[in-house]
Amino acid sequence: MEEMEEELKCPVCGSLYREPIILPCSHNICLACARNILVLTPDAESPQSSRASGSGVSDYDYLDLDKMSLYSEADSGYGSYGGFASVPTTPCQKSPNGVRVFPPTVPPPPPQHHLLLHPGSLPPIPRNSCITCPQCHRSLILDDRGLRGFPKNRVLEGVVDRYQQSKAAALRCQLCEKSPKEATVMCEQCDVFYCDPCRLRCHPPRGPLAKHHLVPPAQGRVTRRLSPRKISTCTEHELENHSMYCVQCKIPVCYQCLEEGKHSSHEVKALGAMWKLHKGQLSLALNILSDRAKEAKEFLVQLRNMVQQIQENSVEFEACLVAQCDALIDALNRRKAQLLSRVNKEHEHKLKVVRDQISHCTVKLRQTTGLMEYCLEVIKENDPSGFLQISDTLIRRVHMTENQWGKATLTPRMTTDFDLTLDSGPLLQTIHQLDFVQMKVPSPVPATPILQLEECCTHNNSATLSWKQPPLSTVQVDGYILELDDGNGGQFREVYVGKETMCTVDGLHFNSTYSSRVKAFNKSGVGQYSKTLVMQTAEIAWFTFDPSSAHPDIIFSNDNLTVTCNSYDDRVVLGNTGFSRGVHYWELSVDRYDNHPDPAFGVARADVLKDVMLGKDDKAWAMYVDNNRSWFMHNNSHTNRTDGGISKGTTVGVLLDLAHGTLTFSVNDEQQGPIAFDSMEGLFLPAISLNRNVQVTLHTGLPIPEFYTARSPEPPSSVC
């Protein structure tokens, strides 16, 4: 019975239940603990006193009032007794067993010496007191009956009593002559405790004694000492005993409840019949649970045996693994020595070439310096005829020496870089793929998957791939690894790992060529890659507005291509496709324009503010325009006021050129102002903001406008 002790502990005091009562949420609590956690509701206590009552507690955390709906009667599915109502939650702290406990804030009643309380009676409960369950945090206001309105859990109280009695002392055999041994059974018919030797000698399981019922000593003591069952009284009518069971409310009731109370129209059944029915249901459930417990015990024995076996196998396997890794390290060290030898040879060669060039240049520099000094001395002579005799020769020698110091002479014959590149990639990949296979019972790795080309396709910037195992393959497959490159001929990367044989990859670049491949794996290892499939994403983007990310005030129609708003404030709506590469152009036609509003058009990040004009934060780049002029706006900075507005029937164009990192706008096929923004990098979503006075329709899949191709000196090769 020791395993049952946690079921018998109060969530507030952490001790065994004393006079437990049942809360409407079906949880139990000691009667004294219930009084300790009572709090006053705002109707009976001023805000100042509420704060004062909790001012001494610094570590309480307050539950959010909005979360109380989680514990309301409508949400929880269980009803409450008459006179109780949900109230806001109260400060809570941790009880000894880890459950949240709500502290008392009810001030102690002032001493009244002229009132005499009956010994053992409790002071009256203040009006408008409430109690919060420490386990589910459901709060209830007490009615005039106070805690007497909650039924006592007499069954739990009886279980606690029997548990305490069983823990008191070990029972001894009543038939041992000397030094009575600990009893192992009790006969309910004989009312005698036996040890095993005395039971075999004095109470053999044969003859008339075979029909006697033997029980464990603790159960026998409880049976012997069990007092007559108390009669349960109704909580609504304290003078009446429970006689029937309300099926709808699932509680015992008295005849007055059926005549006058709220149970008069409910279905009721005899208390004894329902008692037997529920006991039978509980016994059946316990039999099933007992079978599970027996299986669990056998499973625990199996696990304990596995612990010893695992420890033995681990020592053996670790020794084998260390030996294999040491062999690999030795091979790598030998190869390292060979490579270092080659590096040293290259090092000596480079030094020899550079030193030879240093020696050669030193000799030439010495000769050049000598010639220069000689010429300077000749220039100092004052004999014209003697100077002219040798001047032509000296001039030729100077020019010849100068020519010898040409570019080739002053260029190093050897670079400082080592032209040796160690190709360690395959080895590193092999080391990273180094893994365990089934050593004792080898099994093959999966066969190479086959790509089903008829089911592979692309749509906009998404790619769908499908594959299957070869028809004659019988090797078990645990999963697949799908890899794609970066759309620019780069390295492959994993995009899916799982058991499915079809995968759709979203968020790819437009107008890009992706290579894909797939391989299978199981416990033995990873199989070979399939053939590489090359897929081309769409050149031109077709997209709509995205209802899932839009502000709730946005109204969608025309298959999410037309939007307006039901608010006078600006609201943001994004497109359902993002762009991070290429050139993209789309248009928005103004279907309705009343009272001269100023809608904004542009691009934004996914986390842009949705309840302000586009461009007010640093997550959006926009042009907002009225009926006369327009401005560019980013991070609430307004620039480039331009004449020319919009009206009903106007077409606004947005051109996002991520090849050059620019954003440009147009009105009725004419560029509106200069390039609005540059240095555009990252992922952008089409975006607009509008109010109820504007309605626009989106047009996508359009070619580059003429004003842009005519302006750009290097027009993009395609629109994506």
C-alpha positions, 0 to 999 in steps of 0.5 A: 500500500506504500505506492498509494500514499501520494493519492492520500496526501492533501495538495495544500499541506502535503500530509494525509487527508484530514476530513477531506471535502470534494470540490466541484472540480472533483478534487479533494482538500482537507477541511482545515486547508480549505479554510486556510486558502479562502480569499475575499472577493472584490464585492466584500473587500476594497482594493486597498485591503486586497493589496494590503492582504497580499503585500507581505508575499513577494513571490506570488505569481498572478494568473491572467484573468483572461485565462479563466475561461479555461476553467469556467463551467462552460469550458470545463464540462462539469457543473457546480453546486448551487450558489457557486460562481466563477471568480477571478484567480488569486495569488498562488504559491507552491505547496510541499508537493509541488501543486500551486496553493492559494494563500489566505487573505481573509483577515482573522475575525476580531476577538469577541469575548462575549461570544462563546464557541462550542469546543472544536467548532470553527469560526464563521466564514465571511460573506462573499468568500471564494476558494480556488482549487490548488490543482486546477485553479478553478475559483468558486464563490461560497454561498451562505452555507460556506464550506458545509456546502461541499460534500465530505469524502467519507470513502477517502477518509476511510481509506486514509484510516485503514492506511494509517492502521496498516502502517502502525505495526506488524501483526503477529501470529496468534498460534505461535507458542514462543516468539510469535512470528509475523503473520502472513494471512488472516482467516476471516471466518476464524478471525485468527492471524497465522504465520506460514508454519502455523497456517499449514499445521492448524489451517490446512487448505482441505476439508471444511477449511478449504472454503475459508477466505484468507486475506493479507494481515493488514486487510484482515485488521481493517476488516476486524476494526471497521466501524459500521458504515455511517449514513450519508446526509444531503449537503442541500438538506442536512437532515435528510439521508441520500436515497437516490442517485442523479444520473445527470449531475452524477451525485447522490441526492435525497427525496427533498432534492427530487421534490423541491430542488434542481434535480426534480426534472433529472433522471434518478436511479436507486442508490444501492443499484448504482452503488453496485453498478459503479463498483462492478465497473470499477472492479472491471477496470481494476482487473484490466489495470491489474493485468497491465501492472503485471505486464509492467512488473515482468517488463521491469524484470526484463529491463533490469536483466538488459541493464547487466547485458548492456554493460557487458556488451558496452565494454566489449564494443568500446574496446573494438571501437577504440581499436578501429579508431586507433587504426584509422588515426595511425593511417592518417598520421602516416599520410600526414607525414607523407604530405608534410614531406611534400610541403617541405620539398616545395618549401625548399624549392621556393626558398632556392628560387627566391635566394638565387633571385636575391643574389642576382639582383644584388650583383646587378644593383652593385654594378648599377650603383657603381655606374651611377657614382662614376657618372656623377663624378664625371659630371663634376669635371670642368673639361668640356672636350674630355667630357664629350669624348666619353659622354656618348658612351656613358649615356648608352651604358646608363640606358642599357643598365636602365633597360636591364631593370625592366618589369621582368627583372623586378618581378618575383620569380616565385609566389609566396603562396603554396600551390598545394591544395589538400583535398580533404573534403571526401575524407571529411565527408567519409569521416562524418558518414562513419557510423555503426552498422549491424556487426553481428548480423550484416544486412544490406543497405537499401537499393537506389530509389527511382524518381517518378518523373511523371509525378515530379513538377514545379509550380511558381517557386515550389517543386514537387518530387516523387520517388519509389523503391525498385520493384524487385527490392526486398530490403527494408527502408527506414526513410529517405533523404531528399537533397537540393542544391541552391539553384545556382550550381552550389552544394547539395543540402538536405530538405527532407528526411522521413518515410514519405515518398513524395515531398513539396519544397516551397520558397525556392527562387523564381527562374532558377534551375535546381538539381535534386537527388534522393537516397534511402537509409535503414539501420545498416546504412545509407544507400546510393543516390538516385539519378539527379533530376534538374527542375526549372522554377517559373520565370513569372510569378503568379500569386494572390493576396494571403488571407491567413496573414492579413489584418482581420479588417481586410475583405477578400473577393475574386479568388483573393485577387480583390481586396478592400477594408471595413475600417476607416484606419489603414490595414495591411495585406500581403501577397502569398509569395515571397521574392529574394532573387530576380526581377518581379513586376505586378500591377494593382488597378483601383476599382473604387476611390472615395473621399481622397484616401491615401493607400500605400503600395510596395513590399514588406517583410513577413512580420510587418505591422498590419494595423498602420499604413505601409511604410510606418515601420522598418519592415516595409518599403512603400509609395503612398498616394492621394488624388494629387501627389505621392511620397515614398516612405520607409521607417516613417521617413517621407521622401520624394514628393511627386505630383500626380495622383490616383483615381478610380480606374488608375493602375499602379505598378510595382517593380522589384528588381533584386538583380540591381536591388531597387524598387520602382513605382509607376502610375498608368504605365509612367514611372512615378518619381525616381527609383524609390529604394535601393540596396534591397536584399532579402525576402520581400512580400508584395504588400498594400495598405488601404481603408474602406474608401479604396478597393483594388484588384491585383494583376500578376504574371506581367512582363517588364514595363517599357519605361524600365527596360528603356531606362536600364542600360543592362535590362534583365534577361528575363522576368521571374 
